[in-house]
Amino acid sequence: MIRSVSVFLFAFLAGAAVALVARTVRHAPHADAPEPPLVLEQAPMVSNALVPPAPTAAAAPQPPETHAHAHAPAASATSATTPVRSETPTVARPVNTICAICGMDVDPSLPTEQYQGHTIGFGCRACPPKFRAEPDKYGPAYVRNELHAP
């Protein structure tokens, strides 16, 4: 009885293997389907209103506008621990790549702060007010480029 069951199983598995190999060799998916047309330029998958559109080859760079009024003198130096807020993103690169408060990557479009001579970048708009409220609590973690441990 055991011998006949084992012969049956062997024959069954051998037949299944032969059928599998034959189907694999003869398999030709979409052999009758026409080839899709080649699309050279595709539309973006996601439209984000916050991201400016990419410049096109036809768009020429505009020269900067000149103006004829005098600017106010620079602000006086502040103490080392007092944060200084930039109204526009500065050219100086932040010393950190992650935000010590939220842990996100630094967003270069956000304003930066100064802490003990270091330019600090933030991950989101909620972090600068928290930093301004307690610069000595968060500042050292920003300078070390670490997440602040509560």
SEMI-638398 format. One line per field, with one value per residue (C-alpha): residue number from 1; residue in one letter; x, z, y. Coordinates in nm, 3 decimals. Layout:
# residues N
badren = (NUM|...) .
domi = (a|...) .
c1 = (X|...) .
c3 = (Z|...) .
c2 = (Y|...) .
# end
This chain:
# residues 150
badren = (1|2|3|4|5|6|7|8|9|10|11|12|13|14|15|16|17|18|19|20|21|22|23|24|25|26|27|28|29|30|31|32|33|34|35|36|37|38|39|40|41|42|43|44|45|46|47|48|49|50|51|52|53|54|55|56|57|58|59|60|61|62|63|64|65|66|67|68|69|70|71|72|73|74|75|76|77|78|79|80|81|82|83|84|85|86|87|88|89|90|91|92|93|94|95|96|97|98|99|100|101|102|103|104|105|106|107|108|109|110|111|112|113|114|115|116|117|118|119|120|121|122|123|124|125|126|127|128|129|130|131|132|133|134|135|136|137|138|139|140|141|142|143|144|145|146|147|148|149|150) .
domi = (m|i|r|s|v|s|v|f|l|f|a|f|l|a|g|a|a|v|a|l|v|a|r|t|v|r|h|a|p|h|a|d|a|p|e|p|p|l|v|l|e|q|a|p|m|v|s|n|a|l|v|p|p|a|p|t|a|a|a|a|p|q|p|p|e|t|h|a|h|a|h|a|p|a|a|s|a|t|s|a|t|t|p|v|r|s|e|t|p|t|v|a|r|p|v|n|t|i|c|a|i|c|g|m|d|v|d|p|s|l|p|t|e|q|y|q|g|h|t|i|g|f|g|c|r|a|c|p|p|k|f|r|a|e|p|d|k|y|g|p|a|y|v|r|n|e|l|h|a|p) .
c1 = (0.000|0.276|0.465|0.168|0.104|0.467|0.463|0.145|0.297|0.618|0.425|0.199|0.491|0.688|0.385|0.327|0.693|0.679|0.355|0.506|0.819|0.611|0.385|0.685|0.855|0.540|0.437|0.420|0.224|0.058|0.190|-0.116|-0.149|-0.036|0.262|0.158|0.258|0.581|0.515|0.815|0.685|0.449|0.254|0.359|0.185|0.116|0.035|0.153|0.058|0.341|0.615|0.694|0.677|1.002|1.149|1.110|1.376|1.178|1.178|1.474|1.609|1.500|1.763|1.720|1.530|1.716|1.571|1.679|1.608|1.852|1.841|1.840|2.167|2.223|2.088|2.327|2.472|2.264|2.370|2.489|2.184|1.918|1.779|1.775|1.495|1.560|1.266|1.380|1.576|1.944|2.229|2.416|2.366|2.228|2.467|2.199|2.035|1.755|1.527|1.601|1.237|1.032|1.305|1.221|1.480|1.560|1.335|1.549|1.242|1.179|1.343|1.650|1.758|2.099|2.218|2.563|2.692|2.544|2.269|1.986|1.735|1.392|1.178|0.835|0.667|0.576|0.940|1.075|0.832|0.924|1.293|1.245|1.064|1.348|1.666|1.897|1.686|1.696|2.008|2.275|2.086|2.063|2.436|2.513|2.257|2.063|1.701|1.630|1.569|1.279) .
c3 = (0.000|0.097|-0.217|-0.442|-0.265|-0.305|-0.676|-0.722|-0.549|-0.751|-1.078|-0.980|-0.887|-1.200|-1.419|-1.242|-1.292|-1.664|-1.707|-1.525|-1.743|-2.061|-1.965|-1.871|-2.206|-2.408|-2.204|-2.410|-2.226|-2.443|-2.766|-2.963|-2.802|-3.003|-2.866|-2.678|-2.833|-2.709|-2.484|-2.461|-2.212|-1.931|-1.696|-1.330|-1.112|-0.830|-0.860|-0.560|-0.545|-0.300|-0.542|-0.817|-1.170|-1.330|-1.566|-1.933|-2.198|-2.354|-2.031|-2.024|-1.688|-1.599|-1.483|-1.126|-1.085|-0.959|-0.721|-0.614|-0.240|0.049|0.287|0.667|0.849|0.978|1.323|1.617|1.754|2.006|2.287|2.204|2.347|2.207|1.883|1.584|1.337|0.965|0.771|0.455|0.421|0.454|0.233|0.527|0.548|0.875|1.086|1.129|0.878|1.109|1.328|1.697|1.794|1.539|1.393|1.030|0.768|0.763|0.520|0.336|0.253|0.621|0.800|1.008|1.353|1.501|1.816|1.958|1.612|1.442|1.180|1.282|1.034|1.114|0.987|1.002|1.078|1.434|1.546|1.525|1.791|2.024|1.969|2.029|2.356|2.492|2.284|2.556|2.586|2.214|2.089|2.195|2.025|1.703|1.706|1.762|1.486|1.722|1.820|2.153|2.429|2.654) .
c2 = (0.000|0.247|0.156|0.233|0.567|0.668|0.568|0.772|1.079|1.049|1.023|1.314|1.544|1.446|1.526|1.858|1.955|1.866|2.067|2.366|2.364|2.333|2.625|2.841|2.779|2.853|3.159|3.481|3.751|4.014|3.859|3.974|4.318|4.621|4.813|5.130|5.462|5.616|5.918|6.149|6.405|6.317|6.537|6.539|6.282|6.527|6.895|7.094|7.459|7.530|7.421|7.671|7.533|7.425|7.683|7.605|7.647|7.935|8.139|8.377|8.496|8.849|9.101|9.224|9.547|9.851|10.104|10.451|10.466|10.435|10.141|10.167|10.090|9.737|9.645|9.647|9.324|9.131|8.902|8.550|8.372|8.605|8.461|8.693|8.635|8.670|8.809|8.633|8.313|8.397|8.288|8.130|7.756|7.622|7.416|7.149|6.917|6.800|7.010|6.949|7.007|6.808|6.580|6.663|6.760|7.133|7.323|7.581|7.791|7.871|8.164|8.087|8.199|8.279|8.103|8.181|8.273|7.964|7.974|7.740|7.592|7.449|7.161|7.327|7.659|7.553|7.518|7.878|8.014|7.727|7.798|8.173|8.098|7.878|7.918|7.784|7.469|7.381|7.565|7.313|7.027|7.230|7.301|6.928|6.841|6.614|6.571|6.742|6.487|6.604) .
# end
